[in-house]
Each structure stands twice: as structure tokens, then as C-alpha cells.
């Protein structure tokens, strides 16, 4: 998510295997990511030096759109705009 405009978005569509897609607020998406990270046996290498689960979730939200939970099973999230700009 290198486009700074994407970081201004307040909602994300969340995709999980075997579940319907959901639209979450940015705060809900961060909490959802924190929960997924907490369930992992170990954090991905690029997150291990961060100070806590909140920082890890923020890093993922800003730099990625997928987290592998186990080999071949991943969750995804994508920024979406619910209203046109200026409304």
C-alpha cells in the first residue's frame, strides 16, 4: 500500500477462507489483524522487532494485504472507499 491516498481510507474488505467477505472500519481491521497475529505460533520475521501487537497490525495494514496463517491458508484485506471523495 505505497499510495498515501490508500492510507487515508477508513474501511477494508476482509477475506477469510470459508467465510463471507466483510467490510470493517480501519479500527476493526486493526483489531482483526491483531487477533490473527495472536493466533500464530510465531510472528513473521519482518514483524518480530516491533514493540507489540498493535504495532505489528499497523505495519501489516500499511505494507501488506495478506497474512499466511498456515501453509496454503491466508487471510486478505483491501482498502475500499465507501463514499466518493468530498461527500
ZADO-1210 file (C-alpha; in nm, 4 decimals, padded with zeros to 6 digits):
<atoms>
<atom x="00.0000" y="00.0000" z="00.0000" code="UNK" pos="1"/>
<atom x="00.2536" y="00.2565" z="-00.1071" code="UNK" pos="2"/>
<atom x="-00.0078" y="00.5064" z="-00.2314" code="UNK" pos="3"/>
<atom x="-00.0615" y="00.7597" z="00.0529" code="UNK" pos="4"/>
<atom x="-00.4249" y="00.8036" z="-00.0559" code="UNK" pos="5"/>
<atom x="-00.4955" y="00.4419" z="00.0390" code="UNK" pos="6"/>
<atom x="-00.3798" y="00.5023" z="00.3957" code="UNK" pos="7"/>
<atom x="-00.6488" y="00.7708" z="00.4300" code="UNK" pos="8"/>
<atom x="-00.9267" y="00.5195" z="00.3703" code="UNK" pos="9"/>
<atom x="-01.1376" y="00.4221" z="00.6652" code="UNK" pos="10"/>
<atom x="-01.2724" y="00.0835" z="00.5556" code="UNK" pos="11"/>
<atom x="-01.1365" y="-00.2504" z="00.4416" code="UNK" pos="12"/>
<atom x="-01.2877" y="-00.5580" z="00.2853" code="UNK" pos="13"/>
<atom x="-01.1665" y="-00.8651" z="00.4762" code="UNK" pos="14"/>
<atom x="-01.1430" y="-01.2076" z="00.3153" code="UNK" pos="15"/>
<atom x="-01.1073" y="-01.5255" z="00.5206" code="UNK" pos="16"/>
<atom x="-01.1180" y="-01.8822" z="00.3879" code="UNK" pos="17"/>
<atom x="-01.4633" y="-02.0335" z="00.4332" code="UNK" pos="18"/>
<atom x="-01.6254" y="-01.7069" z="00.5442" code="UNK" pos="19"/>
<atom x="-01.8198" y="-01.4397" z="00.3570" code="UNK" pos="20"/>
<atom x="-01.6381" y="-01.1154" z="00.2852" code="UNK" pos="21"/>
<atom x="-01.6851" y="-00.8432" z="00.5440" code="UNK" pos="22"/>
<atom x="-01.6363" y="-00.4693" z="00.5400" code="UNK" pos="23"/>
<atom x="-01.4685" y="-00.3406" z="00.8546" code="UNK" pos="24"/>
<atom x="-01.3651" y="00.0034" z="00.9739" code="UNK" pos="25"/>
<atom x="-00.9928" y="00.0745" z="00.9990" code="UNK" pos="26"/>
<atom x="-01.0074" y="00.0242" z="01.3789" code="UNK" pos="27"/>
<atom x="-01.1956" y="-00.3044" z="01.3385" code="UNK" pos="28"/>
<atom x="-00.9453" y="-00.4194" z="01.0751" code="UNK" pos="29"/>
<atom x="-00.6565" y="-00.3460" z="01.3120" code="UNK" pos="30"/>
<atom x="-00.8261" y="-00.5462" z="01.5882" code="UNK" pos="31"/>
<atom x="-00.8971" y="-00.8293" z="01.3404" code="UNK" pos="32"/>
<atom x="-00.5294" y="-00.8338" z="01.2357" code="UNK" pos="33"/>
<atom x="-00.4138" y="-00.8321" z="01.5985" code="UNK" pos="34"/>
<atom x="-00.6326" y="-01.1355" z="01.6684" code="UNK" pos="35"/>
<atom x="-00.4952" y="-01.3214" z="01.3651" code="UNK" pos="36"/>
<atom x="-00.1377" y="-01.2409" z="01.4679" code="UNK" pos="37"/>
<atom x="-00.2029" y="-01.3553" z="01.8264" code="UNK" pos="38"/>
<atom x="-00.3188" y="-01.6933" z="01.6968" code="UNK" pos="39"/>
<atom x="00.0048" y="-01.7561" z="01.5051" code="UNK" pos="40"/>
<atom x="00.2679" y="-01.9795" z="01.6652" code="UNK" pos="41"/>
<atom x="00.5304" y="-01.7171" z="01.5740" code="UNK" pos="42"/>
<atom x="00.5244" y="-01.3768" z="01.4094" code="UNK" pos="43"/>
<atom x="00.6534" y="-01.3278" z="01.0552" code="UNK" pos="44"/>
<atom x="01.0206" y="-01.2304" z="01.0589" code="UNK" pos="45"/>
<atom x="00.9575" y="-00.8709" z="00.9478" code="UNK" pos="46"/>
<atom x="00.7277" y="-00.8091" z="01.2476" code="UNK" pos="47"/>
<atom x="00.9343" y="-00.9656" z="01.5246" code="UNK" pos="48"/>
<atom x="01.1251" y="-00.6461" z="01.6108" code="UNK" pos="49"/>
<atom x="00.8129" y="-00.4339" z="01.6584" code="UNK" pos="50"/>
<atom x="00.7103" y="-00.3345" z="02.0125" code="UNK" pos="51"/>
<atom x="00.3710" y="-00.5043" z="02.0335" code="UNK" pos="52"/>
<atom x="00.0654" y="-00.6474" z="01.8606" code="UNK" pos="53"/>
<atom x="-00.0772" y="-00.3049" z="01.7763" code="UNK" pos="54"/>
<atom x="00.2429" y="-00.2007" z="01.6010" code="UNK" pos="55"/>
<atom x="00.2522" y="-00.5307" z="01.4129" code="UNK" pos="56"/>
<atom x="-00.1066" y="-00.4905" z="01.2946" code="UNK" pos="57"/>
<atom x="-00.0438" y="-00.1293" z="01.1847" code="UNK" pos="58"/>
<atom x="00.2656" y="-00.2361" z="00.9904" code="UNK" pos="59"/>
<atom x="00.0662" y="-00.5046" z="00.8107" code="UNK" pos="60"/>
<atom x="-00.2184" y="-00.2665" z="00.7338" code="UNK" pos="61"/>
<atom x="00.0254" y="-00.0134" z="00.5853" code="UNK" pos="62"/>
<atom x="00.2520" y="-00.2504" z="00.3935" code="UNK" pos="63"/>
<atom x="00.0686" y="-00.5700" z="00.3029" code="UNK" pos="64"/>
<atom x="-00.2680" y="-00.7147" z="00.2078" code="UNK" pos="65"/>
<atom x="-00.2212" y="-01.0807" z="00.3014" code="UNK" pos="66"/>
<atom x="-00.1172" y="-01.2841" z="00.6040" code="UNK" pos="67"/>
<atom x="-00.0440" y="-01.6533" z="00.5769" code="UNK" pos="68"/>
<atom x="-00.1926" y="-01.8337" z="00.8769" code="UNK" pos="69"/>
<atom x="-00.0534" y="-02.1724" z="00.7793" code="UNK" pos="70"/>
<atom x="00.0882" y="-02.3127" z="00.4559" code="UNK" pos="71"/>
<atom x="-00.1717" y="-02.2600" z="00.1862" code="UNK" pos="72"/>
<atom x="-00.4169" y="-02.0723" z="00.4127" code="UNK" pos="73"/>
<atom x="-00.4144" y="-01.6929" z="00.4119" code="UNK" pos="74"/>
<atom x="-00.6378" y="-01.4024" z="00.5030" code="UNK" pos="75"/>
<atom x="-00.6507" y="-01.0862" z="00.2935" code="UNK" pos="76"/>
<atom x="-00.7662" y="-00.7271" z="00.3374" code="UNK" pos="77"/>
<atom x="-00.8057" y="-00.4461" z="00.0870" code="UNK" pos="78"/>
<atom x="-00.8777" y="-00.0776" z="00.1379" code="UNK" pos="79"/>
<atom x="-01.2136" y="00.0349" z="-00.0003" code="UNK" pos="80"/>
<atom x="-01.3829" y="00.3701" z="-00.0327" code="UNK" pos="81"/>
<atom x="-01.7475" y="00.3619" z="00.0723" code="UNK" pos="82"/>
<atom x="-01.8306" y="00.7177" z="-00.0335" code="UNK" pos="83"/>
<atom x="-01.6948" y="00.9265" z="-00.3192" code="UNK" pos="84"/>
<atom x="-01.4400" y="01.1890" z="-00.2044" code="UNK" pos="85"/>
<atom x="-01.5943" y="01.5134" z="-00.0820" code="UNK" pos="86"/>
<atom x="-01.9259" y="01.3712" z="00.0326" code="UNK" pos="87"/>
</atoms>
